[in-house]
Amino acid sequence: MLMFLALIACGGPPSDSLLWRESWEVLISTQNGGLVDGRAAVGNTGLLRGQGRLHLDSWSPAESPMLYGIYGGPEDVDISASRDAVRVGSALIGRFEPGDNWTIRVSSEAANAILHIDPGGPRPPIATGRIGAGQWTVTAPITQGRVHGWYTAGKRGGLVKGLAIALHRGGDARAQGPRRAAFALSQTISIGFDQQDEVALRWARVGDRDFPVDDARFSISADGSARLDFRPSADLWIAFEPTEAGGRQDGLEHLLGPERWAAELGGHRALRTVRRASAVIHLEDRIVRGSGILLTVD
């Protein structure tokens, strides 16, 4: 995380730029076929610098979605000194406890949750680069983390178990294109791809083998299915078929008209679509299966 801080701080403290924004994300593929999307974002695109928001959304095959959000001004936001955790009001996400595990905690009349994400999986190199006049950086501190905890909203919800990806993203670049991401997970598989413009975070591990990712290409079809292809550098490609678990959220819906205009002018894309998927991994002369997560931000 210190390297992340150094990269986004080039030219001054990372929060100086009017285009600066930073996010902490946890995507969970649950054992019951569901999906949990926990994320916090802080930035300067609103009327006040350092405004923040935190969302915790859950989709399950057997229940209606649980969608929780909290928003706060600068006085309600607390980012850790190492920038690997953030609190917005009474909710928090990131590395708060000793060790490398992450925590998501929500406590309100609408929803309550405590989710622990154990460290695990390969640690891909930091992805960073210039986009226009700004810098953008993405890291994945956890790529195959075991999740245990609970999430309830009234009488709905309960225990949560599964596997997770944790991502830390930030910088002052003005995005030119959409974000596209796909992840395949199981007890023996951790494969990921997260790209916006020319900045792409990529990794692929099956069993105890790490595969080259230089040629990774990701495509989405009109029906929502997707393909992540690592050929020719690795004889590996993954077919994703989306399930019913997932949904779409507008990350700018809480902003007033002038704030929304400023955010869009700054290249802040926030129409977030996340979907649980099946993942069929074609590896050399065999096929293995895992759970998948598809994410787009337009």
TIPAMAR-10947 format. One line per 8 residues: number of its first residue (from 1); their letters; for each residue x, y, z of N, C-alpha, C. Coordinates in Angstrom, 1 decimal. Layout:
REM TIPAMAR-10947
NUM = a = X,Y,Z,X,Y,Z,X,Y,Z ~ ...
END
This chain:
REM TIPAMAR-10947
1 = mlmflali = 0.8,-1.2,0.0,0.0,0.0,0.0,0.9,1.3,0.0 ~ 2.0,1.2,0.6,2.9,2.3,0.5,3.3,2.7,-0.9 ~ 3.5,1.7,-1.7,3.8,1.9,-3.1,2.6,2.6,-3.8 ~ 1.4,2.1,-3.5,0.2,2.8,-4.1,0.2,4.2,-3.7 ~ 0.5,4.5,-2.4,0.4,5.9,-1.9,1.5,6.7,-2.7 ~ 2.7,6.2,-2.9,3.7,6.9,-3.6,3.3,7.2,-5.0 ~ 2.7,6.3,-5.7,2.3,6.4,-7.1,1.3,7.5,-7.3 ~ 0.2,7.5,-6.4,-0.9,8.5,-6.6,-0.5,9.8,-6.0
9 = acggppsd = 0.6,9.9,-5.3,1.0,11.2,-4.7,1.9,12.0,-5.5 ~ 2.3,11.5,-6.7,3.3,12.2,-7.5,2.8,13.6,-7.7 ~ 3.6,14.6,-7.4,3.3,16.0,-7.7,2.6,16.6,-6.5 ~ 2.4,15.9,-5.4,1.8,16.5,-4.2,0.9,15.5,-3.6 ~ 0.2,15.9,-2.4,-0.7,14.9,-1.8,-1.7,14.5,-2.7 ~ -2.2,13.2,-2.7,-3.1,12.7,-3.7,-4.5,13.3,-3.7 ~ -4.8,14.0,-2.6,-6.1,14.6,-2.6,-6.1,16.1,-3.1 ~ -5.0,16.6,-3.6,-4.9,18.0,-4.1,-5.8,18.2,-5.3
17 = sllwresw = -5.7,17.3,-6.2,-6.4,17.5,-7.5,-7.9,17.5,-7.4 ~ -8.5,18.4,-8.2,-9.9,18.4,-8.3,-10.5,17.1,-8.9 ~ -9.7,16.4,-9.7,-10.1,15.2,-10.3,-9.8,13.9,-9.4 ~ -9.2,14.1,-8.3,-8.8,13.0,-7.5,-10.0,12.2,-7.0 ~ -9.9,10.9,-7.1,-10.8,10.0,-6.4,-10.1,8.7,-6.1 ~ -10.6,8.0,-5.1,-10.0,6.7,-4.7,-11.1,5.8,-4.2 ~ -10.9,4.5,-4.5,-12.0,3.6,-4.1,-11.4,2.3,-3.5 ~ -12.2,1.7,-2.6,-11.8,0.4,-2.0,-13.0,-0.6,-2.3
25 = evlistqn = -12.7,-1.7,-2.9,-13.8,-2.6,-3.4,-13.6,-4.0,-2.9 ~ -14.7,-4.7,-2.6,-14.6,-6.1,-2.3,-15.8,-6.8,-3.1 ~ -15.4,-7.7,-3.9,-16.4,-8.5,-4.7,-16.4,-9.9,-4.2 ~ -17.6,-10.4,-3.7,-17.7,-11.7,-3.1,-18.6,-12.7,-3.9 ~ -18.0,-13.8,-4.3,-18.8,-14.9,-4.8,-19.2,-15.8,-3.7 ~ -20.5,-15.8,-3.3,-21.0,-16.6,-2.2,-21.2,-18.0,-2.5 ~ -21.2,-18.8,-1.4,-21.4,-20.3,-1.6,-22.8,-20.6,-2.1 ~ -23.8,-19.8,-1.8,-25.1,-20.1,-2.2,-25.5,-19.6,-3.6
33 = gglvdgra = -24.5,-19.2,-4.4,-24.7,-18.7,-5.8,-25.0,-17.3,-5.9 ~ -24.8,-16.5,-4.8,-25.1,-15.1,-4.8,-23.8,-14.3,-5.0 ~ -24.0,-13.0,-4.8,-23.0,-12.0,-5.1,-23.1,-10.9,-4.1 ~ -22.0,-10.4,-3.5,-21.9,-9.3,-2.6,-20.9,-8.3,-3.2 ~ -21.3,-7.0,-3.3,-20.5,-5.9,-3.9,-20.4,-4.9,-2.8 ~ -19.2,-4.8,-2.1,-18.9,-3.8,-1.1,-17.9,-2.8,-1.7 ~ -18.2,-1.5,-1.5,-17.3,-0.5,-2.1,-17.4,0.8,-1.4 ~ -16.3,1.5,-1.3,-16.3,2.9,-0.8,-15.6,3.7,-1.8
41 = avgntgll = -15.9,5.0,-1.9,-15.3,5.9,-2.8,-15.2,7.3,-2.1 ~ -14.0,7.9,-2.2,-13.8,9.3,-1.7,-13.2,10.1,-2.9 ~ -13.6,11.3,-3.0,-13.0,12.1,-4.0,-13.4,13.6,-3.9 ~ -13.0,14.4,-5.0,-13.2,15.8,-5.0,-14.2,16.2,-6.1 ~ -15.1,15.3,-6.6,-15.9,15.7,-7.7,-17.2,16.3,-7.2 ~ -17.5,16.3,-5.9,-18.7,17.0,-5.4,-18.4,18.4,-5.0 ~ -19.4,19.1,-4.3,-19.2,20.5,-3.9,-18.1,20.6,-2.9 ~ -17.9,19.6,-2.1,-16.9,19.6,-1.0,-15.8,18.6,-1.3
49 = rgqgrlhl = -14.6,19.0,-1.1,-13.5,18.0,-1.3,-13.5,17.0,-0.2 ~ -13.2,15.7,-0.6,-13.2,14.6,0.4,-14.5,14.0,0.8 ~ -15.5,14.3,0.0,-16.8,13.6,0.3,-16.7,12.1,0.0 ~ -17.5,11.3,0.7,-17.3,9.9,0.6,-18.7,9.2,0.6 ~ -18.7,8.0,0.1,-19.9,7.1,0.2,-19.4,5.7,0.3 ~ -20.3,4.9,0.9,-20.0,3.4,1.0,-21.3,2.7,0.7 ~ -21.1,1.6,-0.1,-22.3,0.8,-0.5,-22.0,-0.7,-0.2 ~ -23.0,-1.4,0.2,-22.9,-2.8,0.4,-24.2,-3.4,-0.2
57 = dswspaes = -24.0,-4.1,-1.3,-25.2,-4.6,-2.0,-25.0,-6.1,-2.1 ~ -26.1,-6.8,-1.9,-26.1,-8.3,-1.9,-27.3,-8.8,-2.8 ~ -26.9,-9.8,-3.7,-28.0,-10.4,-4.5,-27.9,-11.9,-4.2 ~ -29.0,-12.5,-4.0,-29.1,-13.9,-3.7,-30.2,-14.6,-4.6 ~ -30.0,-15.8,-5.0,-31.0,-16.5,-5.8,-32.3,-16.6,-5.1 ~ -32.3,-16.7,-3.8,-33.5,-17.0,-3.0,-34.2,-15.8,-2.4 ~ -33.6,-14.6,-2.4,-34.1,-13.4,-1.8,-34.1,-12.2,-2.7 ~ -34.9,-11.2,-2.3,-34.7,-9.9,-3.0,-33.4,-9.2,-2.6
65 = pmlygiyg = -32.9,-8.3,-3.4,-31.6,-7.7,-3.2,-31.6,-6.9,-1.9 ~ -30.5,-6.9,-1.2,-30.3,-6.0,-0.1,-29.3,-4.9,-0.5 ~ -29.7,-3.6,-0.6,-28.9,-2.5,-1.1,-28.8,-1.5,0.0 ~ -27.6,-1.2,0.4,-27.3,-0.3,1.5,-26.3,0.8,1.0 ~ -26.6,2.0,1.4,-25.6,3.1,1.1,-25.6,4.1,2.2 ~ -24.4,4.7,2.4,-24.2,5.8,3.4,-23.3,6.8,2.7 ~ -23.6,8.1,2.9,-22.9,9.2,2.3,-22.4,10.1,3.4 ~ -21.3,10.7,3.2,-20.7,11.6,4.3,-19.9,12.7,3.7
73 = gpedvdis = -19.9,13.9,4.4,-19.0,15.0,4.1,-17.6,14.7,4.5 ~ -16.7,15.6,4.3,-15.3,15.4,4.7,-15.1,15.1,6.2 ~ -15.9,15.7,7.0,-15.8,15.4,8.5,-16.3,14.0,8.8 ~ -17.0,13.3,7.9,-17.5,12.0,8.2,-16.6,10.9,7.6 ~ -15.5,11.3,6.9,-14.6,10.4,6.2,-13.3,10.3,6.9 ~ -12.8,9.1,7.1,-11.5,8.9,7.7,-10.7,7.8,6.9 ~ -9.7,8.2,6.2,-8.8,7.3,5.5,-7.6,7.0,6.3 ~ -7.2,5.7,6.4,-6.1,5.3,7.2,-4.8,5.9,6.6
81 = asrdavrv = -3.8,6.0,7.5,-2.5,6.7,7.1,-1.9,5.9,5.9 ~ -2.0,4.6,5.9,-1.5,3.8,4.8,-2.4,3.7,3.6 ~ -3.6,4.3,3.7,-4.6,4.4,2.6,-5.1,3.0,2.2 ~ -5.1,2.1,3.1,-5.6,0.8,2.8,-7.0,0.5,3.5 ~ -7.6,1.5,4.0,-8.9,1.4,4.7,-9.6,2.8,4.7 ~ -10.9,2.8,4.8,-11.6,4.0,4.9,-12.9,3.8,5.7 ~ -13.3,4.8,6.5,-14.5,4.9,7.2,-15.4,6.0,6.7 ~ -16.6,5.7,6.4,-17.6,6.7,6.1,-18.7,6.6,7.1
89 = gsaligrf = -18.8,7.6,7.9,-19.8,7.6,9.0,-19.5,6.4,9.9 ~ -20.5,5.6,10.1,-20.3,4.4,11.0,-19.9,3.1,10.2 ~ -19.8,3.2,8.9,-19.4,2.1,8.1,-18.0,2.1,7.7 ~ -17.4,1.0,7.4,-16.0,0.9,7.1,-15.7,-0.2,6.2 ~ -14.5,-0.1,5.4,-14.1,-1.2,4.5,-12.6,-1.0,4.4 ~ -11.9,-2.2,4.4,-10.4,-2.2,4.2,-9.7,-2.9,5.3 ~ -8.4,-2.6,5.4,-7.5,-3.4,6.4,-7.4,-2.6,7.7 ~ -8.4,-2.9,8.5,-8.5,-2.3,9.9,-7.9,-3.1,11.0
97 = epgdnwti = -7.9,-4.4,10.8,-7.4,-5.3,11.9,-6.0,-5.7,11.7 ~ -5.3,-6.2,12.7,-3.9,-6.6,12.5,-3.8,-7.7,11.4 ~ -2.7,-7.7,10.7,-2.6,-8.6,9.5,-3.0,-8.0,8.2 ~ -3.1,-8.8,7.2,-3.5,-8.4,5.9,-5.0,-8.6,5.5 ~ -5.8,-9.1,6.5,-7.2,-9.3,6.2,-7.9,-8.0,6.1 ~ -9.0,-8.0,5.3,-9.9,-6.8,5.2,-11.2,-7.1,5.9 ~ -11.9,-6.0,6.3,-13.1,-6.1,7.0,-14.1,-5.1,6.3 ~ -15.4,-5.5,6.3,-16.5,-4.6,5.9,-17.4,-4.6,7.1
105 = rvsseaan = -17.8,-3.4,7.6,-18.6,-3.3,8.8,-19.7,-2.2,8.5 ~ -20.9,-2.6,8.7,-22.1,-1.7,8.6,-23.0,-1.8,9.8 ~ -23.4,-0.7,10.4,-24.3,-0.8,11.5,-25.3,0.4,11.4 ~ -26.5,0.0,11.2,-27.6,1.1,11.0,-28.9,0.4,11.2 ~ -30.0,1.2,11.3,-31.3,0.7,11.4,-31.7,-0.1,10.1 ~ -31.1,0.3,9.0,-31.5,-0.3,7.7,-30.8,-1.7,7.5 ~ -29.5,-1.8,7.9,-28.7,-3.0,7.7,-27.6,-3.1,8.7 ~ -27.2,-4.3,8.9,-26.0,-4.6,9.7,-25.2,-5.7,9.1
113 = ailhidpg = -23.8,-5.5,9.1,-23.0,-6.5,8.5,-21.6,-6.5,9.2 ~ -21.0,-7.6,9.3,-19.6,-7.8,9.6,-19.1,-8.9,8.7 ~ -18.2,-8.5,7.8,-17.6,-9.5,6.9,-16.1,-9.4,7.0 ~ -15.5,-10.6,7.2,-14.0,-10.7,7.3,-13.5,-11.4,6.0 ~ -12.5,-10.8,5.4,-11.9,-11.3,4.2,-10.5,-11.7,4.5 ~ -10.2,-13.0,4.5,-8.8,-13.4,4.8,-7.9,-13.2,3.6 ~ -6.6,-12.9,3.8,-5.7,-12.7,2.6,-5.6,-14.1,1.9 ~ -5.3,-14.0,0.6,-5.1,-15.2,-0.2,-5.0,-14.9,-1.6
121 = gprppiat = -4.4,-15.8,-2.4,-4.2,-15.7,-3.8,-2.9,-15.0,-4.2 ~ -2.6,-15.0,-5.5,-1.4,-14.3,-6.0,-1.5,-12.8,-5.8 ~ -0.4,-12.1,-5.7,-0.3,-10.7,-5.6,0.2,-10.1,-6.9 ~ -0.7,-9.7,-7.8,-0.3,-9.2,-9.1,0.5,-7.9,-9.0 ~ 1.4,-7.6,-9.9,2.0,-6.3,-9.9,1.0,-5.1,-10.0 ~ 1.4,-4.0,-9.3,0.5,-2.8,-9.4,0.4,-2.4,-10.9 ~ -0.8,-2.0,-11.3,-1.1,-1.5,-12.6,-1.2,0.0,-12.5 ~ -0.4,0.8,-13.2,-0.4,2.2,-13.1,0.0,2.8,-14.4
129 = grigagqw = -0.5,4.0,-14.7,-0.1,4.6,-16.0,-0.8,6.0,-16.1 ~ -0.3,6.7,-17.1,-0.9,8.1,-17.3,-2.1,7.9,-18.2 ~ -3.1,8.7,-17.9,-4.3,8.8,-18.7,-4.5,10.3,-18.9 ~ -4.2,10.8,-20.1,-4.2,12.2,-20.3,-3.1,12.9,-19.4 ~ -3.6,13.9,-18.7,-2.6,14.6,-17.8,-2.6,14.0,-16.4 ~ -3.3,12.9,-16.1,-3.4,12.4,-14.8,-2.8,11.0,-14.7 ~ -2.7,10.5,-13.5,-2.2,9.2,-13.1,-3.3,8.3,-12.6 ~ -3.3,7.0,-12.9,-4.3,6.1,-12.4,-3.6,4.8,-12.0
137 = tvtapitq = -4.0,4.3,-10.8,-3.3,3.1,-10.2,-4.3,2.2,-9.7 ~ -4.1,0.9,-9.9,-5.0,-0.2,-9.4,-4.1,-1.3,-8.8 ~ -4.6,-1.8,-7.6,-3.9,-2.9,-7.0,-5.0,-3.9,-6.5 ~ -4.5,-5.1,-6.3,-5.4,-6.2,-5.8,-4.7,-6.8,-4.6 ~ -4.9,-6.3,-3.4,-4.2,-6.9,-2.2,-4.7,-8.3,-1.9 ~ -5.9,-8.6,-2.3,-6.5,-10.0,-2.0,-7.1,-10.5,-3.3 ~ -6.7,-11.6,-3.8,-7.2,-12.2,-5.1,-7.9,-13.5,-4.9 ~ -7.9,-14.1,-3.7,-8.6,-15.4,-3.5,-8.8,-15.5,-2.0
145 = grvhgwyt = -9.5,-14.5,-1.4,-9.7,-14.5,0.0,-11.0,-15.2,0.5 ~ -10.8,-16.0,1.5,-12.0,-16.6,2.1,-12.8,-15.6,2.9 ~ -14.1,-15.7,2.8,-15.0,-14.7,3.4,-15.8,-15.4,4.5 ~ -16.0,-14.8,5.6,-16.9,-15.3,6.6,-17.5,-14.2,7.4 ~ -18.8,-14.3,7.7,-19.4,-13.2,8.4,-20.9,-13.2,8.2 ~ -21.6,-12.1,8.3,-23.0,-12.0,8.1,-23.4,-10.6,7.6 ~ -24.6,-10.6,7.0,-25.2,-9.4,6.5,-26.7,-9.5,6.6 ~ -27.3,-8.7,7.3,-28.8,-8.7,7.4,-29.4,-7.3,7.2
153 = agkrgglv = -30.6,-7.4,6.7,-31.4,-6.2,6.5,-32.9,-6.5,7.0 ~ -33.2,-6.2,8.2,-34.5,-6.6,8.7,-34.5,-8.1,8.9 ~ -35.4,-8.8,8.4,-35.5,-10.3,8.5,-34.8,-11.0,7.4 ~ -34.2,-10.3,6.5,-33.5,-10.9,5.3,-32.1,-11.0,5.6 ~ -31.4,-11.9,4.8,-30.0,-12.1,5.0,-29.6,-13.1,6.0 ~ -28.3,-13.2,6.3,-27.8,-14.1,7.3,-26.3,-14.3,7.1 ~ -25.9,-15.5,7.3,-24.4,-15.8,7.2,-24.0,-15.7,5.7 ~ -22.7,-15.2,5.6,-22.1,-15.1,4.3,-20.8,-15.8,4.3
161 = kglaialh = -20.6,-16.7,3.3,-19.4,-17.4,3.1,-19.1,-17.5,1.6 ~ -17.8,-17.4,1.3,-17.5,-17.5,-0.1,-16.0,-17.1,-0.4 ~ -15.8,-16.6,-1.6,-14.4,-16.2,-2.0,-14.5,-14.8,-2.5 ~ -13.4,-14.0,-2.3,-13.5,-12.6,-2.6,-12.2,-12.1,-3.3 ~ -12.4,-11.0,-4.0,-11.4,-10.1,-4.6,-11.5,-8.8,-3.9 ~ -10.3,-8.2,-3.5,-10.2,-6.9,-2.9,-9.4,-6.0,-3.8 ~ -9.9,-4.9,-4.2,-9.3,-3.9,-5.1,-9.1,-2.6,-4.5 ~ -8.0,-1.9,-4.8,-7.8,-0.5,-4.4,-7.4,0.3,-5.6
169 = rggdaraq = -8.2,1.3,-5.9,-8.0,2.1,-7.1,-8.0,3.6,-6.8 ~ -7.2,4.3,-7.6,-7.2,5.7,-7.3,-6.3,6.5,-8.2 ~ -6.5,7.9,-8.2,-5.6,8.8,-8.9,-6.4,10.0,-9.4 ~ -5.8,10.8,-10.2,-6.4,12.0,-10.7,-6.6,12.0,-12.2 ~ -6.7,10.9,-12.8,-6.8,10.8,-14.3,-8.3,11.0,-14.7 ~ -8.5,11.5,-15.8,-9.9,11.7,-16.4,-10.1,10.5,-17.3 ~ -11.0,9.6,-16.9,-11.2,8.4,-17.7,-11.7,8.7,-19.1 ~ -11.2,8.0,-20.1,-11.6,8.2,-21.5,-12.6,7.2,-21.9
177 = gprraafa = -12.5,6.0,-21.3,-13.4,4.9,-21.7,-14.0,4.2,-20.5 ~ -14.8,3.2,-20.8,-15.5,2.4,-19.7,-14.5,1.5,-19.0 ~ -14.9,1.0,-17.8,-14.1,0.0,-17.1,-14.7,-1.4,-17.4 ~ -13.9,-2.4,-17.6,-14.3,-3.7,-17.9,-13.5,-4.7,-17.0 ~ -14.2,-5.5,-16.3,-13.5,-6.4,-15.4,-14.1,-7.8,-15.3 ~ -13.3,-8.8,-15.1,-13.8,-10.2,-15.0,-12.9,-11.0,-14.1 ~ -13.5,-11.8,-13.2,-12.8,-12.6,-12.3,-13.3,-14.0,-12.2 ~ -12.4,-15.0,-12.1,-12.8,-16.4,-12.0,-12.2,-17.0,-10.7
185 = lsqtisig = -13.0,-17.6,-9.9,-12.5,-18.0,-8.6,-13.0,-19.5,-8.2 ~ -12.1,-20.2,-7.5,-12.5,-21.4,-6.8,-11.4,-21.6,-5.8 ~ -11.4,-22.8,-5.1,-10.4,-23.1,-4.1,-9.0,-23.2,-4.7 ~ -9.0,-23.5,-6.0,-7.7,-23.7,-6.7,-7.5,-22.7,-7.9 ~ -8.4,-21.8,-8.1,-8.3,-20.9,-9.2,-8.4,-19.4,-8.8 ~ -7.5,-18.6,-9.3,-7.6,-17.1,-9.1,-7.2,-16.5,-10.4 ~ -8.1,-15.9,-11.1,-7.9,-15.3,-12.4,-8.6,-13.9,-12.4 ~ -7.9,-12.9,-12.9,-8.5,-11.6,-12.8,-8.1,-10.7,-14.0
193 = fdqqdeva = -9.0,-9.8,-14.3,-8.7,-8.8,-15.4,-9.5,-7.6,-15.0 ~ -8.9,-6.4,-14.9,-9.6,-5.1,-14.6,-8.9,-4.0,-15.4 ~ -9.6,-3.5,-16.4,-9.0,-2.5,-17.3,-9.9,-1.3,-17.4 ~ -9.2,-0.1,-17.4,-9.9,1.1,-17.8,-8.9,1.9,-18.6 ~ -9.2,2.3,-19.9,-8.3,2.9,-20.8,-7.0,2.0,-20.9 ~ -5.8,2.5,-20.7,-4.6,1.7,-20.9,-4.1,1.1,-19.7 ~ -4.8,1.3,-18.5,-4.3,0.7,-17.3,-5.1,-0.6,-17.0 ~ -4.3,-1.7,-17.0,-5.0,-3.0,-16.8,-4.2,-3.8,-15.8
201 = lrwarvgd = -5.0,-4.3,-14.8,-4.5,-5.2,-13.8,-4.9,-6.6,-14.2 ~ -3.9,-7.6,-14.3,-4.1,-8.9,-14.8,-3.4,-9.9,-14.0 ~ -4.0,-11.1,-13.8,-3.3,-12.2,-13.2,-4.0,-13.5,-13.5 ~ -3.3,-14.6,-13.4,-3.9,-15.9,-13.7,-3.1,-17.0,-12.9 ~ -3.7,-17.7,-12.0,-3.1,-18.8,-11.3,-4.2,-19.9,-11.2 ~ -3.7,-21.1,-11.6,-4.5,-22.3,-11.5,-3.7,-23.3,-10.8 ~ -4.2,-23.8,-9.7,-3.4,-24.7,-8.8,-2.2,-23.9,-8.3 ~ -1.0,-24.5,-8.5,0.3,-23.8,-8.1,1.0,-23.2,-9.3
209 = rdfpvdda = 0.3,-23.0,-10.4,0.9,-22.5,-11.6,0.4,-21.1,-11.9 ~ 1.4,-20.2,-12.1,1.1,-18.8,-12.6,1.3,-18.7,-14.1 ~ 0.4,-18.1,-14.8,0.5,-18.1,-16.3,0.8,-16.7,-16.7 ~ 1.5,-16.5,-17.8,1.7,-15.2,-18.4,0.4,-14.5,-18.8 ~ 0.3,-13.2,-18.6,-0.9,-12.5,-18.9,-0.7,-11.3,-19.9 ~ 0.4,-11.3,-20.6,0.7,-10.2,-21.4,-0.3,-10.0,-22.6 ~ -0.9,-11.1,-23.1,-1.8,-11.1,-24.2,-3.2,-11.1,-23.8 ~ -3.5,-10.8,-22.6,-4.9,-10.9,-22.1,-5.8,-10.0,-22.8
217 = rfsisadg = -7.0,-10.5,-23.3,-8.0,-9.7,-24.0,-9.4,-10.1,-23.4 ~ -10.2,-9.1,-23.3,-11.5,-9.3,-22.7,-12.6,-8.8,-23.6 ~ -13.6,-9.5,-23.8,-14.7,-9.1,-24.7,-16.1,-9.5,-24.1 ~ -17.1,-8.7,-24.3,-18.4,-8.9,-23.8,-19.4,-9.0,-25.0 ~ -20.2,-10.0,-25.1,-21.2,-10.1,-26.1,-22.5,-9.4,-25.8 ~ -23.4,-9.2,-26.8,-24.6,-8.5,-26.6,-25.5,-9.2,-25.6 ~ -25.4,-10.5,-25.5,-26.3,-11.3,-24.5,-25.7,-11.3,-23.1 ~ -24.6,-10.6,-22.9,-24.0,-10.5,-21.5,-23.0,-11.5,-21.2
225 = sarldfrp = -22.8,-12.5,-22.1,-21.7,-13.5,-21.9,-20.4,-12.8,-22.2 ~ -19.3,-13.4,-21.7,-18.0,-12.7,-21.9,-16.9,-13.8,-22.1 ~ -15.8,-13.3,-22.6,-14.6,-14.2,-22.8,-13.4,-13.4,-22.4 ~ -12.5,-14.1,-21.6,-11.2,-13.6,-21.2,-10.2,-14.6,-21.8 ~ -9.3,-14.1,-22.7,-8.4,-14.9,-23.5,-7.0,-14.5,-23.2 ~ -6.2,-15.5,-22.8,-4.8,-15.2,-22.5,-3.8,-15.7,-23.7 ~ -4.4,-16.3,-24.7,-3.6,-16.8,-25.8,-3.0,-15.7,-26.6 ~ -1.8,-15.8,-27.2,-1.0,-17.0,-27.3,0.0,-17.2,-26.2
233 = sadlwiaf = 0.2,-16.2,-25.3,1.2,-16.3,-24.3,0.9,-17.5,-23.3 ~ -0.3,-17.8,-23.1,-0.7,-18.9,-22.3,-1.9,-19.6,-23.0 ~ -1.9,-20.9,-23.0,-3.0,-21.7,-23.6,-4.2,-21.7,-22.6 ~ -4.8,-20.6,-22.4,-5.8,-20.4,-21.4,-6.8,-19.4,-21.8 ~ -8.1,-19.8,-21.7,-9.2,-18.8,-21.9,-10.4,-19.2,-21.1 ~ -11.2,-18.3,-20.8,-12.3,-18.5,-19.9,-13.6,-17.9,-20.5 ~ -14.7,-18.8,-20.5,-16.0,-18.4,-21.0,-16.9,-18.1,-19.7 ~ -17.5,-16.9,-19.7,-18.4,-16.5,-18.6,-19.8,-16.5,-19.1
241 = epteaggr = -20.7,-17.1,-18.3,-22.1,-17.0,-18.6,-22.8,-16.4,-17.4 ~ -23.4,-15.2,-17.5,-24.0,-14.5,-16.3,-25.2,-15.2,-15.8 ~ -25.4,-15.1,-14.5,-26.6,-15.7,-13.8,-27.5,-14.5,-13.5 ~ -28.6,-14.8,-12.8,-29.6,-13.8,-12.4,-29.1,-12.9,-11.2 ~ -28.1,-13.4,-10.5,-27.6,-12.6,-9.3,-26.8,-11.4,-9.8 ~ -27.2,-10.3,-9.4,-26.5,-9.0,-9.7,-27.4,-7.9,-10.1 ~ -26.8,-6.8,-10.4,-27.7,-5.6,-10.7,-26.9,-4.4,-11.2 ~ -27.6,-3.3,-11.3,-26.9,-2.1,-11.8,-27.2,-0.9,-10.8
249 = qdglehll = -26.2,-0.1,-10.5,-26.3,1.0,-9.6,-25.7,2.2,-10.2 ~ -26.3,3.4,-10.0,-25.8,4.6,-10.4,-25.0,5.3,-9.3 ~ -23.7,5.3,-9.4,-22.9,5.9,-8.4,-23.0,7.4,-8.2 ~ -23.7,8.1,-9.1,-23.8,9.5,-9.0,-25.2,10.0,-8.6 ~ -26.0,9.0,-8.2,-27.4,9.4,-8.0,-27.6,10.3,-6.7 ~ -26.6,10.2,-5.8,-26.7,11.0,-4.6,-26.3,12.5,-4.8 ~ -25.7,12.8,-6.0,-25.2,14.1,-6.2,-26.3,15.1,-6.7 ~ -26.2,16.4,-6.4,-27.0,17.4,-6.9,-26.7,17.7,-8.3
257 = gperwaae = -27.6,18.4,-9.0,-27.4,18.6,-10.5,-26.0,19.2,-10.8 ~ -25.5,20.3,-10.2,-24.2,20.8,-10.5,-23.1,19.9,-10.1 ~ -23.2,19.1,-9.0,-22.2,18.1,-8.7,-22.1,17.0,-9.7 ~ -23.3,16.6,-10.1,-23.3,15.5,-11.2,-22.6,16.0,-12.4 ~ -22.9,17.2,-12.8,-22.4,17.7,-14.1,-20.8,17.8,-13.9 ~ -20.3,18.3,-12.8,-18.9,18.4,-12.5,-18.2,17.0,-12.6 ~ -18.9,16.0,-12.0,-18.4,14.6,-11.9,-18.3,14.1,-13.4 ~ -19.3,14.2,-14.1,-19.3,13.7,-15.5,-18.3,14.5,-16.4
265 = lgghralr = -18.1,15.8,-16.1,-17.1,16.5,-16.9,-15.7,16.0,-16.5 ~ -15.5,15.6,-15.3,-14.2,15.1,-14.9,-14.0,13.7,-15.3 ~ -14.9,13.1,-16.1,-14.6,11.7,-16.6,-15.0,10.7,-15.5 ~ -15.8,11.0,-14.6,-16.2,10.1,-13.5,-17.3,9.2,-14.0 ~ -17.0,8.0,-14.4,-18.0,7.0,-14.9,-18.5,6.3,-13.7 ~ -19.9,6.1,-13.6,-20.4,5.5,-12.3,-21.6,4.6,-12.5 ~ -22.0,4.3,-13.7,-23.1,3.4,-13.9,-22.5,2.0,-13.8 ~ -22.6,1.4,-12.6,-21.9,0.1,-12.3,-22.9,-1.1,-12.4
273 = tvrrasav = -22.4,-2.0,-13.2,-23.2,-3.3,-13.4,-22.3,-4.4,-13.0 ~ -22.8,-5.2,-12.1,-22.0,-6.4,-11.6,-22.9,-7.6,-11.6 ~ -22.4,-8.7,-12.0,-23.2,-9.9,-12.2,-22.4,-11.2,-11.9 ~ -23.0,-12.0,-11.1,-22.4,-13.4,-10.8,-22.5,-14.2,-12.1 ~ -21.5,-15.0,-12.3,-21.4,-15.8,-13.6,-20.9,-17.2,-13.3 ~ -21.1,-18.1,-14.2,-20.3,-19.3,-14.2,-19.1,-19.1,-15.0 ~ -18.0,-19.8,-14.7,-16.8,-19.6,-15.4,-16.3,-21.0,-15.8 ~ -16.1,-21.1,-17.1,-15.6,-22.4,-17.7,-14.2,-22.1,-18.2
281 = ihledriv = -13.2,-22.7,-17.5,-11.8,-22.4,-17.8,-11.2,-23.4,-18.7 ~ -10.8,-23.0,-19.9,-10.2,-23.9,-20.9,-8.7,-23.8,-20.7 ~ -8.0,-24.8,-20.1,-6.6,-24.7,-19.8,-5.9,-25.9,-20.5 ~ -5.1,-25.5,-21.6,-4.4,-26.5,-22.4,-5.4,-27.6,-22.8 ~ -5.3,-28.9,-22.4,-6.1,-29.9,-22.9,-7.2,-30.3,-21.9 ~ -7.5,-29.5,-21.0,-8.6,-29.8,-20.0,-9.5,-28.6,-19.7 ~ -10.6,-28.9,-19.1,-11.6,-27.9,-18.7,-11.8,-28.0,-17.2 ~ -11.8,-26.8,-16.5,-12.1,-26.8,-15.1,-13.1,-25.7,-15.0
289 = rgsgillt = -13.9,-25.7,-13.8,-15.0,-24.8,-13.6,-14.8,-24.0,-12.3 ~ -15.3,-22.8,-12.3,-15.3,-22.0,-11.1,-16.4,-21.0,-11.1 ~ -16.5,-20.2,-10.1,-17.5,-19.1,-10.1,-16.9,-17.9,-10.8 ~ -17.7,-17.0,-11.4,-17.2,-15.9,-12.1,-17.9,-14.6,-11.6 ~ -17.3,-13.5,-11.8,-17.9,-12.2,-11.5,-17.5,-11.3,-12.7 ~ -18.6,-10.6,-13.2,-18.4,-9.7,-14.3,-18.8,-8.3,-13.8 ~ -17.9,-7.3,-14.2,-18.1,-5.9,-13.7,-17.9,-5.0,-14.9 ~ -18.8,-4.0,-15.1,-18.6,-2.9,-16.0,-19.0,-1.6,-15.4
297 = vd = -18.3,-0.6,-15.7,-18.7,0.8,-15.2,-18.6,1.7,-16.4 ~ -19.8,2.2,-16.8,-20.0,3.1,-18.0,-20.3,4.5,-17.6
END
